[in-house]
Amino acid sequence: MRRLWIGLTYIVFFLLIAAPLGKIISNAFSQGLPGFRDALTRPEALHALMMTALVVVTVTVLNTVFGIMTALYLVRAEWLSSRLKNLLNSIVDLPYAVSPVIGGLMIVLLLGPDSALGAVFEHIGFNIVYAFPGMVIATLFVTFPLMVREVMPVLQEIGGQQEEAASTLGAYGWKTFWKVTWPSIQWAVTYGVILTVARSLGEFGAVLVVSGNIMNKTQTATTLVYQDVENFNVTAAGGVALVLAAFSVGLLLLMEWSKKRKEVR
Amino acid sequence: MHVEVRGLNKHFGNFHAVKDVSFEITKGHLIGLLGPSGGGKTSILRMLAGLETPDAGEIVFHGQVVNNLPPQERGIGFVFQNYALFKHMTVYDNIAFGLKVKKANKSFIRDRVMELVELTGLKGFEKRYPQQLSGGQRQRVAFARALAPEPQLLLLDEPFAAIDAKIRQELRSWLRELIERVGITSIFVTHDQDEAIEVADEIMIINQGRLEQKGTPWDIYKEPKTTFVATFIGESTLIENAAELKGFKPAEDSRSTKALIRPEYIEVGDRQEFKMASATEKGIVKHLQFRGSEWLVEVEVNGHKLVTYRSLEKETLQVGQEIAVLVHRAYLFNDERSWIQENSLKEDPMPVYI
């Protein structure tokens, strides 16, 4: 009986992960190494990978800063009433519950060219939707809970007393944050950064809606894969997908490492 | 430093945690804030430190109102109940923190930290992290850390609560000595009356947000000003109607006068042991317990259970034995007032002069 379950687990694992991964690799190299290289050095592929990198870096920086700030306010701020804190706390989880496509749609409706706000921005020559800022906002929406949810429990666990102690010893906000709070949360933040990178690297739905998927302009690696598949260009799709998969594996290893550090602390 | 507090009030939501507390502390004194848990002691301490903002009232250090000063500017040292040591820093860095924040020069920091390490008996532990220390050692680090920037006022929140009984005893006298040597005005919070009595120059009893009484331990023990203080300090038995006790017939109408009797107010023994046998009452020994240095005697008098101690030197009593009981004095109180009364029959009404 036990053997059967173990066997079943292996089969599921194989069907869900190993087989698709193998297929991606074989597709990517279906025309040998030159085919793989051509798929990646197409101008649109290079542009898409660069777009993805830009979005990932921008989103990760913003999400880290605002995520830590939100977590700090939700846990420490005494001037926020507890009811407001509870409300904010549940809103943080909203992106988990809302489909990314709907998240993207909300941004288009709110900031698109047809909306009042969007028109204002367009007037001053700053496009949000179907441009880089919109893609960043959409990805931020999707990744927002990741950092907050990593940092909040750690802040709650260490409590506010070390920070209070620092203040009675003469240290003000910044000093206290860097010398006292940061060393305690740094591994949680690292973990949150890795999750954010992984999530924004793979984000598809929200970005697709917001970016309009314009080749050489707003196309990211994931939306390029989607388009290649639509065009039956399987080799090209496999090549880009393999690059994304390689990054994911790398991140997974990093994640394991940082999780261990987080536990040891 | 000289500390003065006037009309201090604090609410937490609907809970009135500190009610109109005023007091003054002389420079160099060691004060114990004593009272049951949840009575508002820690809130008072935190307001002194600036970690909590009072709703009303003034806090004055050295004749200067400090209400609007943040904790960083108040020149205080705070020792937290769980020490709140920086756990990613070594003992050395913990102690040096306050000095580094003030940007003192390196060699001064070094000298000061080593001096404190020496003073707190932590020599050889400078490179350790807080997790590698015992509870008592952590307490000392917290203490040294608070003292390092040379504060004017030291505030300690339940400093011994997290330490086991035996080491607590040692630390108490150590702390007392150290504070005396440093000469710093200190306030500590405790719910343990032995601790307060043993360590403090003066005790402030706090109950339900109110300051019940302030005075030396002996004064408070001897002359409790309120019923709460009388019941809280020392052990005592409550008698609902004081008139039922022999020798305590109050002059005025008295149905509502109650009495509190401490064990040391009571003497028990054979009738012949007493000089004024007429003042004694008959009692029956209900229970005996050996307490190491004396007997704990529970005796029933007129349906009231009284508790007292009896020396081991005296003849050992038996359970069920009929004995004489003399209540020397009692703490009497009714709705209007409270007072201490001596047994009126103890004075010989017809002294015989030879």
Chai-1 contact restraints between the chains, C-beta under 6 A:
chainA,res_idxA,chainB,res_idxB,connection_type,confidence,min_distance_angstrom,max_distance_angstrom,comment,restraint_id
A,Q161,B,F80,contact,1.0,0.0,6.0,A-B,restraint_1
A,Q161,B,A84,contact,1.0,0.0,6.0,A-B,restraint_2
A,Q162,B,A84,contact,1.0,0.0,6.0,A-B,restraint_3
A,Q162,B,F86,contact,1.0,0.0,6.0,A-B,restraint_4
A,E164,B,L51,contact,1.0,0.0,6.0,A-B,restraint_5
A,A165,B,A84,contact,1.0,0.0,6.0,A-B,restraint_6
A,S167,B,P71,contact,1.0,0.0,6.0,A-B,restraint_7
A,S167,B,Q72,contact,1.0,0.0,6.0,A-B,restraint_8
A,T168,B,A49,contact,1.0,0.0,6.0,A-B,restraint_9
A,T168,B,P71,contact,1.0,0.0,6.0,A-B,restraint_10
A,T168,B,F78,contact,1.0,0.0,6.0,A-B,restraint_11
A,L169,B,F97,contact,1.0,0.0,6.0,A-B,restraint_12
A,L169,B,G98,contact,1.0,0.0,6.0,A-B,restraint_13
A,G170,B,Q72,contact,1.0,0.0,6.0,A-B,restraint_14
A,G170,B,G98,contact,1.0,0.0,6.0,A-B,restraint_15
A,G170,B,V101,contact,1.0,0.0,6.0,A-B,restraint_16
A,G170,B,K102,contact,1.0,0.0,6.0,A-B,restraint_17
A,A171,B,V101,contact,1.0,0.0,6.0,A-B,restraint_18
A,Y172,B,Q72,contact,1.0,0.0,6.0,A-B,restraint_19
A,V180,B,F86,contact,1.0,0.0,6.0,A-B,restraint_20
A,P183,B,H88,contact,1.0,0.0,6.0,A-B,restraint_21
